[in-house]
Amino acid sequence: MTTKQAEELLGVLKTRFEQHLQRHPGLTWAEVQTRLEAHVSKLRSLWEMEATGGEPDVVGYDASSGEILFFDCSPESPTGRRSLCYDRAALEARKHNKPAGSALEMAAAMGIELLTEAQYRALQQLGRFDTKTSSWLKTPDPIRKQGGALFGDRRYDHVFVYHNGADAYYAARGFRGCLRI
């Protein structure tokens, strides 16, 4: 990232932070900016989240670690992260019509993690997300070992978490990420 790109990103994040104060009560932009400046390497991950359509925003603060939590807050699953199966094993298991990649690998390359079910439900308390799309969620090992993976969406003004074969992929399913700074 260039210095100019970092400055532009900080401007976008600040504007979003100020437009959605209900997502992060008790936090100020000065606190967030101080934390970002102390962990400049994390800006690349935020840049990737933004560039793929995630609209990252602060959604919480972990008092025990001092970390600030960023989640993708785009209304729908990020457009630059769709049509992916869940992980590498699922991608390799597909015999025909393989997608371009997997959600777990893309998240790792970006330096972020998929939202857990609990994080996804917490995000849904902050607004209405995935009303037309769905998002892969971090799947517990016992489910994944049986070939499944979890995803969530909001329909009928209710948050649903479902399962699917991990090798499935859909144009309207992507993933949302979490970044701890």
C-alpha positions as CSV (number, residue, x, y, z in Angstrom):
1,M,0.0,0.0,0.0
2,T,1.2,3.5,-0.8
3,T,1.0,6.3,1.8
4,K,-1.7,7.9,-0.4
5,Q,-3.8,4.7,-0.4
6,A,-3.5,4.4,3.3
7,E,-4.6,8.0,3.8
8,E,-7.6,7.4,1.4
9,L,-8.5,4.2,3.3
10,L,-8.4,6.0,6.7
11,G,-10.7,8.7,5.3
12,V,-13.2,6.1,4.1
13,L,-13.1,4.2,7.4
14,K,-13.5,7.4,9.4
15,T,-16.5,8.5,7.3
16,R,-18.1,5.1,7.7
17,F,-17.4,5.1,11.4
18,E,-19.1,8.5,11.9
19,Q,-22.1,7.5,9.7
20,H,-22.8,4.3,11.8
21,L,-22.1,5.3,15.4
22,Q,-24.7,2.7,16.6
23,R,-22.3,0.0,15.5
24,H,-19.6,1.0,18.0
25,P,-21.0,2.8,21.1
26,G,-18.4,4.0,23.5
27,L,-15.6,4.2,21.0
28,T,-14.2,7.3,19.4
29,W,-12.5,7.6,16.0
30,A,-9.4,8.9,17.8
31,E,-9.1,5.6,19.7
32,V,-9.5,3.6,16.5
33,Q,-7.0,5.7,14.6
34,T,-4.5,5.3,17.4
35,R,-4.9,1.6,17.3
36,L,-4.6,1.5,13.5
37,E,-1.4,3.6,13.6
38,A,0.1,1.2,16.1
39,H,-0.7,-1.7,13.7
40,V,-0.1,-0.3,10.3
41,S,0.4,-3.8,8.8
42,K,-3.3,-4.4,9.3
43,L,-4.2,-1.7,6.9
44,R,-3.5,-4.0,4.0
45,S,-6.2,-6.4,5.3
46,L,-8.7,-3.5,5.6
47,W,-7.7,-2.4,2.1
48,E,-8.5,-5.8,0.8
49,M,-11.8,-5.9,2.7
50,E,-12.7,-2.6,1.2
51,A,-11.5,-3.4,-2.4
52,T,-13.6,-6.6,-2.5
53,G,-16.8,-4.8,-1.5
54,G,-16.9,-5.6,2.3
55,E,-17.3,-2.0,3.6
56,P,-15.4,-2.8,6.9
57,D,-16.4,-1.0,10.0
58,V,-15.7,-1.2,13.7
59,V,-18.2,-3.4,15.5
60,G,-16.7,-3.8,18.9
61,Y,-13.8,-3.7,21.4
62,D,-12.3,-6.6,23.3
63,A,-11.4,-5.1,26.7
64,S,-9.3,-8.1,27.7
65,S,-7.0,-7.9,24.7
66,G,-7.5,-4.2,23.8
67,E,-8.3,-5.2,20.2
68,I,-10.8,-3.4,18.0
69,L,-13.0,-5.6,15.9
70,F,-13.7,-4.8,12.2
71,F,-16.4,-6.8,10.4
72,D,-17.6,-6.5,6.8
73,C,-20.7,-4.4,7.0
74,S,-21.8,-4.2,3.3
75,P,-25.5,-4.7,3.0
76,E,-25.0,-7.9,0.9
77,S,-22.2,-10.4,0.9
78,P,-19.1,-8.7,-0.6
79,T,-19.3,-8.8,-4.4
80,G,-15.6,-9.5,-4.8
81,R,-15.8,-12.6,-2.6
82,R,-18.6,-14.7,-4.1
83,S,-18.9,-17.9,-6.1
84,L,-16.4,-19.7,-3.8
85,C,-16.7,-23.1,-2.2
86,Y,-15.8,-23.3,1.5
87,D,-12.2,-24.5,1.6
88,R,-9.4,-26.2,-0.4
89,A,-10.6,-29.7,0.4
90,A,-14.0,-28.9,-1.0
91,L,-12.5,-27.2,-4.1
92,E,-10.4,-30.3,-4.8
93,A,-13.4,-32.6,-4.3
94,R,-15.4,-30.9,-7.0
95,K,-15.2,-33.0,-10.2
96,H,-16.8,-30.5,-12.6
97,N,-17.4,-26.7,-12.7
98,K,-14.9,-25.8,-10.1
99,P,-15.1,-22.3,-8.8
100,A,-12.1,-19.9,-8.9
101,G,-11.2,-20.6,-5.2
102,S,-12.4,-21.1,-1.7
103,A,-13.6,-18.7,1.1
104,L,-11.1,-19.9,3.7
105,E,-8.1,-19.5,1.3
106,M,-9.2,-16.1,0.2
107,A,-9.7,-14.9,3.8
108,A,-6.3,-16.2,4.8
109,A,-4.7,-14.4,1.9
110,M,-6.4,-11.2,3.0
111,G,-5.3,-11.7,6.6
112,I,-8.8,-12.0,7.9
113,E,-11.1,-14.8,9.3
114,L,-14.6,-15.8,8.4
115,L,-17.3,-14.7,10.8
116,T,-18.4,-17.3,13.3
117,E,-22.0,-18.0,13.8
118,A,-22.0,-16.0,17.0
119,Q,-20.3,-13.1,15.2
120,Y,-22.7,-13.2,12.3
121,R,-25.7,-13.1,14.6
122,A,-24.1,-10.1,16.5
123,L,-23.6,-8.4,13.2
124,Q,-27.3,-8.9,12.3
125,Q,-28.2,-7.1,15.5
126,L,-26.5,-4.0,14.1
127,G,-28.5,-3.8,10.9
128,R,-30.1,-5.8,8.0
129,F,-27.5,-7.8,6.2
130,D,-27.7,-10.5,3.5
131,T,-31.3,-10.0,2.6
132,K,-30.6,-11.1,-1.0
133,T,-27.3,-13.0,-0.6
134,S,-25.8,-15.4,1.9
135,S,-22.4,-15.7,3.5
136,W,-20.2,-18.7,4.4
137,L,-19.5,-18.9,8.2
138,K,-16.6,-20.4,10.0
139,T,-17.7,-24.0,10.4
140,P,-16.9,-26.2,13.5
141,D,-14.6,-29.1,12.7
142,P,-17.2,-31.9,13.5
143,I,-19.5,-30.5,10.8
144,R,-16.7,-29.9,8.3
145,K,-15.3,-33.4,8.8
146,Q,-18.7,-34.8,7.6
147,G,-18.5,-32.7,4.4
148,G,-20.7,-29.8,5.5
149,A,-20.2,-26.1,6.0
150,L,-22.4,-23.4,7.5
151,F,-23.7,-20.2,5.9
152,G,-26.2,-17.5,7.0
153,D,-28.6,-15.0,5.6
154,R,-31.6,-12.9,6.6
155,R,-35.0,-13.7,5.2
156,Y,-38.5,-12.8,6.5
157,D,-36.8,-10.5,8.9
158,H,-35.2,-13.5,10.6
159,V,-31.5,-14.6,10.7
160,F,-31.0,-18.2,9.5
161,V,-28.0,-20.4,9.7
162,Y,-28.0,-23.3,7.4
163,H,-25.7,-26.1,6.2
164,N,-24.6,-27.1,2.7
165,G,-22.0,-29.3,1.2
166,A,-18.7,-27.4,1.5
167,D,-18.1,-27.9,-2.2
168,A,-21.2,-25.9,-3.1
169,Y,-20.9,-22.4,-4.5
170,Y,-23.4,-19.9,-5.7
171,A,-23.2,-16.5,-7.4
172,A,-25.0,-15.0,-4.4
173,R,-22.9,-16.6,-1.7
174,G,-19.7,-15.0,-0.5
175,F,-18.2,-14.6,2.9
176,R,-17.8,-11.8,5.5
177,G,-14.6,-11.3,7.4
178,C,-13.4,-10.3,10.9
179,L,-10.2,-8.4,11.5
180,R,-8.8,-7.9,15.0
181,I,-6.5,-4.9,15.5
